[in-house]
Amino acid sequence: MDTQVNYDSLIPNNVGLAADMKLRRAMERWYPKYLDWWTSMGPNGFQDYEVYLRTAISVDPEGWARFGFVKMPDYRWGVLLAPQQEGRTIAFGQHKGEPVWQEIPGEYRAMLRRLIVIQGDTEPASVEQQRFLGTTAPSLYDMRNVFQVNVEEGRHLWAMVYLLQKYFGRDGREEAEDLLQRRSGDEDRPRILGAFNEATPDWVSFFMFTTFTDRDGKFQLEALAQSGFDPLARTCRFMLTEEGHHMFVGRTGVERIVQRTCQVLNEQGIDDPNDIQAARKHGVVDLPTIQKKINFHVAVTLDLFGAEISTNAANAFNASLKGRFRENRIDDDHQLANETYPVSQVVGDRIVERDVPALSSINARLSDDFIADCNNVLKRWNWALKAHDIDFRLSLPHRAFNRAVGEFAEVQATPQGKLLSETEWAERQGEWLPSEADMSYILSLMQPCTEPGRFANWIAPPRAGINGMPGDFEYVKLAA
């Protein structure tokens, strides 16, 4: 394979790749391996079709979102950083007030590399999790959206690999190789974080993933965008502009499922929204199962934040490497030497809030911000229920529910936060988490609908097309 890369056309960038010969050689070695990974682990069966995709070729308004048809292996992945802010100073930690770093302080090299690797590992993982979804897409609109998410996660991988290869020498090059070697769900080579080893076998799971797990990405990227290491901060700031679309796909996808279920309940005169079989008889996703899926995905995503009380998070904050969500809007000293923060903990047979040192509870605060944001999403879904006069409300599970990491990893609790014995949990978990029968039913609905303008029975059409396109636009050209 020809590994010579035209950095001025094939790979949009604003970091001077063409002029940096050492970095250029590293990227040229990595690039064909990336394409091999994309071909083998990217969207299965759709690499040769033209897809109506958005491509970022620069960070200015004219170049941020160029729409057009492209085959995914020919997508112009690039390395784009948000514009540099002159005079920017570090906003938190022990280096607060100092000029931001353009090179890595030696004492923070290992810690910073680990932060970048963990973030970078999530990007290819989600592509791997979603690689078979195209074959069961409920519409060409939705098929195009999953492919858009996929290519942008690929670009986010490029962004992290750029940082590793630019600033970490041989160690960075080896880490960049490893990012292409791990596989989601592989017992021998799993992805680093648990949620990114979960299967995404159906579109309900995909919409939940992009609603909640990509929302974790929003909060992690926002925290890293505060970093005193300016290239990382600028990289994450631009990534956030694309992450918004991923969450939009998830939020509106679930909302469309809810809308369609409500329509069918009303059309068929089904008065009880908890009647699972009545809804399933008409081929829609019943509301209790939607609630179970929310419970599962929120719990798995909360584990991504790590332990609520964390020395690692405290060290990263203190070192001015990773801040908090919207650090500049928080009214404190941004160093947290004498601050406290309330953290939910198990005491005896109760869950109580205790004030703990704010520096060690960085993760707790970030997950609290995530929960508040998710509650706003649930309001949107519940508005749809209310608009259809359906007496049912969706809710987030308590943070203690079904946790494997942190303060609640050793206990079991209901979605309302009541602690349970192991016996009670074993007997009742099917009330709150999807059963095999639930998942089998969802999978039975996953029949492709590929006629332009048509949608599967279980999901409503979107309110508007992409980039102003009409309802019957052919977003993916499947015809020979």
C-alpha positions as CSV (number, residue, x, y, z in Angstrom):
1,M,0.0,0.0,0.0
2,D,1.2,3.5,-0.8
3,T,1.7,5.1,2.6
4,Q,2.5,8.6,1.3
5,V,-0.1,10.9,2.6
6,N,-1.0,14.2,1.2
7,Y,-1.6,16.2,4.4
8,D,-3.0,19.2,2.5
9,S,-5.9,17.4,0.9
10,L,-6.5,13.9,2.3
11,I,-6.1,14.8,6.0
12,P,-7.5,18.2,6.9
13,N,-5.4,19.7,9.8
14,N,-4.5,23.0,11.4
15,V,-1.4,21.6,13.2
16,G,1.2,21.8,10.4
17,L,1.4,18.0,9.8
18,A,3.1,18.5,6.4
19,A,6.0,20.5,7.8
20,D,6.7,18.2,10.8
21,M,8.8,15.4,9.2
22,K,9.2,13.3,12.3
23,L,5.5,13.3,13.0
24,R,4.8,12.8,9.3
25,R,6.8,9.6,9.3
26,A,5.0,8.3,12.4
27,M,1.6,9.1,10.9
28,E,2.5,7.5,7.6
29,R,3.4,4.3,9.4
30,W,0.1,4.4,11.4
31,Y,-2.2,5.4,8.6
32,P,-2.4,2.1,6.7
33,K,-2.9,0.2,9.9
34,Y,-5.8,2.5,10.7
35,L,-7.3,1.8,7.3
36,D,-6.9,-1.9,7.9
37,W,-8.7,-1.6,11.3
38,W,-11.5,0.5,9.7
39,T,-12.0,-2.0,6.9
40,S,-12.1,-5.0,9.3
41,M,-13.9,-3.4,12.3
42,G,-15.8,-0.5,10.8
43,P,-19.4,-0.7,9.5
44,N,-19.8,-4.2,8.2
45,G,-21.0,-4.6,4.6
46,F,-21.3,-0.9,3.7
47,Q,-17.7,0.2,2.9
48,D,-18.4,0.5,-0.8
49,Y,-21.6,2.6,-0.6
50,E,-21.7,6.4,-0.9
51,V,-23.0,8.0,2.3
52,Y,-24.2,11.6,2.8
53,L,-21.7,12.6,5.4
54,R,-20.6,15.8,7.2
55,T,-16.8,16.4,7.0
56,A,-14.9,18.9,9.0
57,I,-12.0,20.4,6.9
58,S,-11.3,23.4,9.1
59,V,-12.5,25.0,12.4
60,D,-14.0,28.1,10.8
61,P,-17.7,28.3,10.1
62,E,-17.3,27.6,6.4
63,G,-15.2,24.5,6.8
64,W,-16.6,22.9,10.0
65,A,-19.4,21.0,8.3
66,R,-19.1,20.2,4.6
67,F,-21.9,17.8,3.4
68,G,-21.6,15.4,0.5
69,F,-21.5,11.8,-0.6
70,V,-18.4,9.8,0.1
71,K,-17.5,6.2,0.6
72,M,-16.5,5.8,4.3
73,P,-12.9,4.4,3.6
74,D,-12.3,7.7,1.6
75,Y,-13.6,9.9,4.4
76,R,-11.2,12.8,5.2
77,W,-10.3,12.1,8.8
78,G,-8.2,14.9,10.1
79,V,-6.5,16.6,13.0
80,L,-8.2,19.8,14.0
81,L,-7.7,21.8,17.2
82,A,-9.8,24.7,18.4
83,P,-8.1,28.1,17.8
84,Q,-5.4,29.0,20.3
85,Q,-6.4,31.6,22.9
86,E,-3.7,34.1,23.3
87,G,-2.7,34.7,26.9
88,R,-4.7,31.7,28.2
89,T,-3.7,30.8,31.7
90,I,-4.3,27.6,33.8
91,A,-7.7,27.8,35.5
92,F,-7.3,25.3,38.3
93,G,-5.0,23.1,40.4
94,Q,-1.6,24.0,41.9
95,H,-0.6,25.7,38.7
96,K,-3.6,28.0,38.6
97,G,-2.7,31.4,37.0
98,E,0.4,30.1,35.2
99,P,0.5,30.3,31.4
100,V,-0.8,27.1,29.8
101,W,1.8,24.6,28.6
102,Q,2.6,24.0,25.0
103,E,5.0,21.1,25.9
104,I,4.4,18.5,28.6
105,P,6.0,19.1,32.0
106,G,8.2,16.0,32.6
107,E,6.7,15.2,36.0
108,Y,3.2,14.8,34.5
109,R,4.2,12.8,31.4
110,A,2.9,9.4,32.5
111,M,-0.3,10.8,34.0
112,L,-1.1,12.8,30.9
113,R,-0.4,9.9,28.6
114,R,-2.8,7.7,30.6
115,L,-5.6,10.2,30.3
116,I,-5.1,10.5,26.6
117,V,-4.9,6.7,26.1
118,I,-8.1,6.1,28.0
119,Q,-10.0,8.8,26.1
120,G,-8.6,7.6,22.8
121,D,-9.5,3.9,23.5
122,T,-13.2,4.8,23.7
123,E,-13.3,6.1,20.2
124,P,-12.5,3.0,18.1
125,A,-14.4,0.9,20.8
126,S,-17.7,2.5,19.9
127,V,-17.2,1.9,16.2
128,E,-16.6,-1.8,16.9
129,Q,-19.7,-2.0,19.1
130,Q,-21.8,-0.5,16.3
131,R,-20.3,-2.2,13.3
132,F,-23.3,-4.4,12.4
133,L,-26.1,-1.9,13.0
134,G,-26.3,-0.9,9.3
135,T,-27.8,-4.2,8.4
136,T,-30.9,-3.6,10.6
137,A,-31.3,0.2,10.1
138,P,-34.9,1.4,10.6
139,S,-34.4,3.9,7.8
140,L,-31.8,5.4,5.5
141,Y,-31.8,8.5,7.7
142,D,-30.9,6.4,10.7
143,M,-28.3,4.4,8.7
144,R,-26.6,7.5,7.7
145,N,-26.6,8.8,11.3
146,V,-24.8,5.7,12.7
147,F,-22.2,6.0,9.9
148,Q,-21.8,9.7,10.7
149,V,-21.2,8.8,14.3
150,N,-18.7,6.2,13.3
151,V,-16.6,8.3,11.0
152,E,-16.5,11.1,13.7
153,E,-15.4,8.6,16.4
154,G,-12.7,7.6,13.9
155,R,-11.6,11.3,13.6
156,H,-11.6,11.6,17.4
157,L,-9.2,8.6,17.4
158,W,-7.0,10.5,15.0
159,A,-7.0,13.5,17.4
160,M,-5.8,11.4,20.3
161,V,-3.2,9.6,18.2
162,Y,-1.8,12.9,17.0
163,L,-1.2,14.0,20.6
164,L,0.4,10.6,21.4
165,Q,2.7,10.7,18.4
166,K,3.5,14.4,18.6
167,Y,4.3,14.7,22.3
168,F,5.2,11.2,23.6
169,G,7.9,9.8,21.3
170,R,8.3,6.0,21.2
171,D,5.9,5.5,24.0
172,G,3.3,7.4,22.2
173,R,3.8,5.5,19.0
174,E,3.4,2.2,20.8
175,E,0.2,3.4,22.5
176,A,-1.1,4.5,19.1
177,E,-0.5,1.0,17.8
178,D,-2.2,-0.5,20.8
179,L,-5.3,1.6,20.2
180,L,-5.8,-0.4,17.0
181,Q,-5.1,-3.8,18.6
182,R,-7.6,-3.9,21.4
183,R,-11.1,-5.0,20.5
184,S,-14.5,-4.3,22.1
185,G,-15.7,-7.4,24.0
186,D,-12.6,-9.5,23.2
187,E,-11.7,-11.6,26.3
188,D,-8.0,-11.5,25.5
189,R,-7.7,-7.9,24.2
190,P,-10.7,-6.0,25.7
191,R,-11.1,-2.2,25.6
192,I,-10.0,-0.4,28.7
193,L,-13.4,0.7,30.1
194,G,-16.2,-1.8,30.8
195,A,-19.1,0.0,29.0
196,F,-17.1,-0.2,25.8
197,N,-17.0,-3.9,25.9
198,E,-20.8,-4.2,26.1
199,A,-22.6,-5.4,23.0
200,T,-24.7,-3.0,20.9
201,P,-26.9,-5.5,19.1
202,D,-29.9,-3.4,18.3
203,W,-31.0,0.2,17.6
204,V,-32.7,0.7,20.9
205,S,-29.3,0.0,22.5
206,F,-27.6,2.3,20.0
207,F,-29.9,5.2,20.8
208,M,-29.4,4.6,24.6
209,F,-25.7,4.4,24.1
210,T,-25.5,7.7,22.2
211,T,-27.8,9.4,24.7
212,F,-26.0,8.3,27.8
213,T,-22.6,6.9,27.1
214,D,-21.7,9.6,24.6
215,R,-23.0,12.1,27.2
216,D,-20.3,10.7,29.5
217,G,-17.9,11.6,26.7
218,K,-19.2,15.2,26.7
219,F,-18.4,15.5,30.4
220,Q,-15.0,13.8,30.1
221,L,-14.0,15.9,27.1
222,E,-15.2,19.1,28.8
223,A,-13.1,18.3,31.9
224,L,-10.1,17.6,29.6
225,A,-10.8,20.8,27.7
226,Q,-9.8,22.7,30.9
227,S,-6.4,21.1,30.8
228,G,-3.3,23.2,31.5
229,F,-1.7,21.2,28.6
230,D,-3.0,23.5,25.8
231,P,-2.8,21.0,22.8
232,L,-5.1,18.6,24.7
233,A,-7.5,21.3,25.8
234,R,-7.8,22.6,22.2
235,T,-8.2,19.1,20.8
236,C,-11.0,18.3,23.2
237,R,-12.7,21.6,22.6
238,F,-13.1,20.9,18.9
239,M,-14.2,17.3,19.6
240,L,-17.0,18.6,21.7
241,T,-18.5,20.3,18.6
242,E,-19.0,16.9,17.0
243,E,-20.0,15.0,20.2
244,G,-23.2,17.2,20.3
245,H,-24.5,15.4,17.1
246,H,-23.9,12.0,18.6
247,M,-26.1,12.9,21.7
248,F,-28.7,14.4,19.4
249,V,-28.9,11.1,17.5
250,G,-29.5,9.3,20.7
251,R,-31.9,11.7,22.4
252,T,-34.1,12.1,19.3
253,G,-33.9,8.4,18.5
254,V,-35.4,7.4,21.9
255,E,-37.9,10.2,21.6
256,R,-39.0,8.9,18.2
257,I,-39.4,5.4,19.7
258,V,-41.5,6.8,22.5
259,Q,-43.6,8.9,20.1
260,R,-44.4,5.9,17.9
261,T,-45.3,3.7,20.9
262,C,-47.6,6.4,22.1
263,Q,-49.2,6.7,18.7
264,V,-49.9,3.0,18.6
265,L,-51.3,2.9,22.1
266,N,-53.7,5.7,21.3
267,E,-54.7,4.3,17.8
268,Q,-55.4,0.8,19.3
269,G,-57.2,2.1,22.4
270,I,-54.7,0.6,24.8
271,D,-55.4,2.3,28.1
272,D,-52.8,0.7,30.2
273,P,-49.2,1.8,29.1
274,N,-47.8,-1.0,31.4
275,D,-49.5,-3.7,29.3
276,I,-46.4,-5.1,27.7
277,Q,-48.0,-7.7,25.5
278,A,-50.7,-5.3,24.2
279,A,-48.0,-3.0,22.9
280,R,-45.8,-5.8,21.5
281,K,-48.8,-7.2,19.7
282,H,-48.6,-4.2,17.4
283,G,-44.9,-4.3,16.9
284,V,-43.6,-1.3,19.0
285,V,-41.3,-1.1,22.0
286,D,-43.4,-1.1,25.2
287,L,-42.7,1.7,27.7
288,P,-41.7,-0.6,30.6
289,T,-38.9,-2.1,28.4
290,I,-37.8,1.4,27.5
291,Q,-37.5,2.2,31.2
292,K,-35.5,-1.0,31.7
293,K,-33.1,0.0,29.0
294,I,-32.6,3.4,30.6
295,N,-31.9,1.7,33.9
296,F,-29.2,-0.5,32.3
297,H,-27.4,2.1,30.2
298,V,-27.4,4.8,32.9
299,A,-25.8,2.4,35.5
300,V,-23.2,1.2,33.0
301,T,-22.4,4.8,32.1
302,L,-22.1,6.0,35.7
303,D,-19.3,3.3,36.2
304,L,-17.3,5.2,33.5
305,F,-16.8,8.1,35.8
306,G,-14.8,5.9,38.2
307,A,-15.0,5.8,41.9
308,E,-16.7,8.8,43.4
309,I,-13.8,9.3,45.8
310,S,-10.6,9.0,43.7
311,T,-7.0,9.7,44.4
312,N,-6.2,9.5,40.6
313,A,-8.8,12.2,39.8
314,A,-7.5,14.3,42.7
315,N,-4.0,14.0,41.4
316,A,-5.0,14.9,37.8
317,F,-6.9,18.0,39.1
318,N,-4.1,19.1,41.4
319,A,-1.6,18.7,38.6
320,S,-3.8,21.0,36.5
321,L,-4.3,18.3,33.8
322,K,-8.0,17.6,34.0
323,G,-10.6,20.0,35.5
324,R,-14.3,19.9,36.3
325,F,-17.3,20.5,34.0
326,R,-17.3,24.1,33.1
327,E,-14.6,24.9,35.6
328,N,-14.8,28.7,34.9
329,R,-18.4,28.8,36.1
330,I,-17.7,27.3,39.5
331,D,-17.6,29.7,42.4
332,D,-14.7,28.5,44.5
333,D,-10.9,28.9,44.6
334,H,-10.3,26.2,41.9
335,Q,-7.7,24.6,44.1
336,L,-9.9,22.9,46.7
337,A,-7.4,22.8,49.5
338,N,-10.1,23.4,52.1
339,E,-13.4,22.7,50.2
340,T,-15.8,19.8,50.8
341,Y,-18.4,18.2,48.5
342,P,-21.4,16.0,49.5
343,V,-21.0,12.4,48.3
344,S,-23.6,9.6,48.7
345,Q,-22.3,6.7,50.6
346,V,-23.7,3.5,52.2
347,V,-23.8,3.6,56.0
348,G,-25.2,0.5,57.6
349,D,-28.5,-0.2,55.8
350,R,-29.0,3.4,54.5
351,I,-27.6,5.7,51.8
352,V,-26.6,9.0,53.2
353,E,-24.7,12.1,52.0
354,R,-21.4,12.9,53.7
355,D,-19.2,15.9,53.1
356,V,-15.8,14.8,51.9
357,P,-12.8,16.7,50.7
358,A,-13.7,18.2,47.3
359,L,-10.3,17.4,45.9
360,S,-10.9,13.7,46.3
361,S,-14.5,13.8,45.1
362,I,-13.9,15.2,41.6
363,N,-15.5,12.2,40.0
364,A,-18.6,12.5,42.2
365,R,-19.1,16.0,41.2
366,L,-18.7,15.2,37.5
367,S,-21.2,12.3,37.7
368,D,-23.6,14.6,39.5
369,D,-23.3,17.1,36.6
370,F,-24.0,14.2,34.2
371,I,-27.1,13.1,36.1
372,A,-28.5,16.6,36.1
373,D,-27.9,16.8,32.3
374,C,-29.6,13.4,31.8
375,N,-32.6,14.6,33.8
376,N,-33.1,17.3,31.2
377,V,-33.1,14.6,28.5
378,L,-35.8,12.7,30.4
379,K,-37.9,15.8,30.5
380,R,-37.9,15.9,26.7
381,W,-39.0,12.2,26.6
382,N,-41.7,12.8,29.2
383,W,-43.1,15.8,27.3
384,A,-43.7,13.4,24.4
385,L,-45.6,11.1,26.7
386,K,-47.6,13.9,28.1
387,A,-48.4,15.3,24.7
388,H,-50.0,12.0,23.8
389,D,-51.9,11.8,27.1
390,I,-50.1,8.7,28.1
391,D,-50.1,8.1,31.9
392,F,-46.5,6.9,32.2
393,R,-43.3,8.7,33.1
394,L,-39.7,7.7,32.4
395,S,-37.1,8.2,35.1
396,L,-33.4,7.9,35.8
397,P,-32.4,5.1,38.2
398,H,-30.8,6.0,41.5
399,R,-27.0,6.2,41.3
400,A,-26.7,3.1,43.6
401,F,-28.6,0.9,41.1
402,N,-26.7,-1.9,39.5
403,R,-23.2,-0.4,40.0
404,A,-19.9,-2.2,39.5
405,V,-17.6,0.7,40.3
406,G,-17.4,3.1,43.3
407,E,-19.3,3.6,46.5
408,F,-22.2,1.2,45.5
409,A,-20.2,-1.6,43.9
410,E,-20.7,-3.9,46.8
411,V,-24.4,-3.4,47.4
412,Q,-27.6,-3.9,45.5
413,A,-30.4,-1.3,45.3
414,T,-33.7,-0.6,43.5
415,P,-34.0,2.1,40.9
416,Q,-35.5,4.2,43.7
417,G,-32.4,3.7,45.9
418,K,-33.7,1.2,48.4
419,L,-31.0,-1.2,49.5
420,L,-31.7,-4.9,48.9
421,S,-30.2,-8.2,50.1
422,E,-28.5,-10.3,47.5
423,T,-31.5,-12.7,47.6
424,E,-34.0,-9.9,47.0
425,W,-31.9,-8.6,44.1
426,A,-31.7,-12.1,42.5
427,E,-35.4,-12.5,42.7
428,R,-36.4,-9.0,41.5
429,Q,-33.7,-7.7,39.1
430,G,-35.8,-8.7,36.1
431,E,-38.3,-6.0,37.1
432,W,-35.7,-3.4,36.4
433,L,-33.3,-4.7,33.8
434,P,-34.0,-6.1,30.4
435,S,-34.6,-9.9,30.4
436,E,-33.5,-12.3,27.7
437,A,-37.2,-12.2,26.5
438,D,-37.1,-8.4,26.4
439,M,-34.0,-8.4,24.3
440,S,-35.2,-11.2,22.0
441,Y,-38.4,-9.1,21.4
442,I,-36.3,-6.0,20.5
443,L,-34.1,-8.0,18.2
444,S,-37.2,-9.4,16.5
445,L,-38.1,-5.8,15.5
446,M,-34.7,-5.1,13.9
447,Q,-35.7,-5.6,10.3
448,P,-34.1,-3.2,7.8
449,C,-36.2,-0.5,6.1
450,T,-34.1,0.9,3.2
451,E,-36.7,2.6,1.0
452,P,-36.0,6.3,0.9
453,G,-38.5,8.1,3.1
454,R,-39.8,5.0,4.8
455,F,-39.3,4.1,8.5
456,A,-39.7,0.8,10.5
457,N,-43.0,0.5,12.3
458,W,-41.4,0.9,15.8
459,I,-40.0,4.3,15.3
460,A,-41.4,7.7,14.2
461,P,-39.9,9.8,11.4
462,P,-37.7,12.7,12.5
463,R,-39.0,16.2,12.6
464,A,-36.6,17.4,9.9
465,G,-34.1,15.9,7.5
466,I,-30.3,16.4,7.6
467,N,-28.9,19.6,6.2
468,G,-32.4,20.6,5.0
469,M,-32.9,17.5,2.8
470,P,-36.4,16.3,2.0
471,G,-38.1,13.4,3.7
472,D,-37.4,10.9,0.9
473,F,-33.8,11.9,0.4
474,E,-31.5,8.9,-0.3
475,Y,-28.9,9.3,2.4
476,V,-27.1,6.1,1.6
477,K,-26.9,5.0,-2.0
478,L,-27.5,1.3,-1.8
479,A,-28.5,0.7,-5.4
480,A,-25.8,-0.6,-7.6
